Amino acid sequence: MKYLRVMACVLVTLALSAFAGRIYAVNEGVLYGSAAVARVDGIIASGLGLGLALATLAFSRRPATPDGPATFADRAAALAAVGSVAALAISSVNLFWPAERPGIAKPACAGAHTTNVPYVGITIGPDGNNSRSGPARSYAANGRFAKDCSLGFSAYCVGEPIGEAAATIPDVQTWKASRWLLLAKQNGGVKDRLAQLLSGETAGPQFVADAAVVPATSYEQLPQAPADVCSASFTPPGRASLSPFDARTQKFTATAEHAVNMGFAAWTPPGQGFLDEDGYHQIFSLSKPAADNPGTTVNGGKSVVWTYKETLLKNLRPNRAKAPALVVVMAVPCISANLPAEPTLAGTATYDIASSREPRPQPALTGFDPGRLARAACQANA
């Protein structure tokens, strides 16, 4: 009986330690994947259940009663209670420390995790997506992920521009994504070896083209990777230079070194007589072809038609006082569809659109949200 008690204590202690280790490993991204986590949970539940069952048999003492010693039914009931405790423990740990991030539309891809990562994207390639050892298709493929599953990413690099498959606004499907996403994983040390052992993690960096995934969480939270992780062959975009409005062609033109896309937007300030005061609008027209709308640049430059007469002038209140109607125009490089470069790289100008036949430049107007205006400029999804 003594040895039975010792064995029960050892098994329960190991199971509880494994519980703590399981929670830590899942949170740290060392243990992931439903199948891998389920195997570990099964081992823990079995160890805890066996330990508690042995403890029930070794430590339980039924006091003398008129009914006599404990019956088989009593023992069975005790063991059933032990099983319930083990099941409750596993269910609780899966509720509060699940194998996959709650609220994600698609399950995690095999070989990837989605917990405690800055960004989660869903694969959209027709037959799945490759990962590569660097941010371009010239790098070797080092992984393959199925279609319609979730990948967790830790950072991004600027790399080879890829056609943006997710752009959905008609005639604006010429966007390119120069952002390559770095799969979240362990990078060296004991955690790396444990992740490979427990979860089948692939060694080395794995990049997936941003054009090949759609957001499942906020894509703006993803930081840029250090320079030594990225490729020196690709350079982030520089500051945009916004040329004056060309009244003859009715166009704005902006240029930025290394820009792959350029977005344009206008802000309608309060107090100018607009129906939607403090509005943020992309400069875009469904009636114009892709060449005259935001999107892919040619040698870092892009021109767009500004249909302000059909949009902004018609947005003025009919009974407004005859006064200038000021708007702020922004041009900003876009790293991919829907994702602007830092707003500090944008070029802005202020125009009066109501005092003469054509917009006239004005002193710079402030008070707008640069990040919001930049996001409006780079939108390519309805």
Disulfide bonds with the S-S distance in Angstrom:
Cys109-Cys149 1.94
Cys157-Cys230 1.98
Cys334-Cys378 1.92
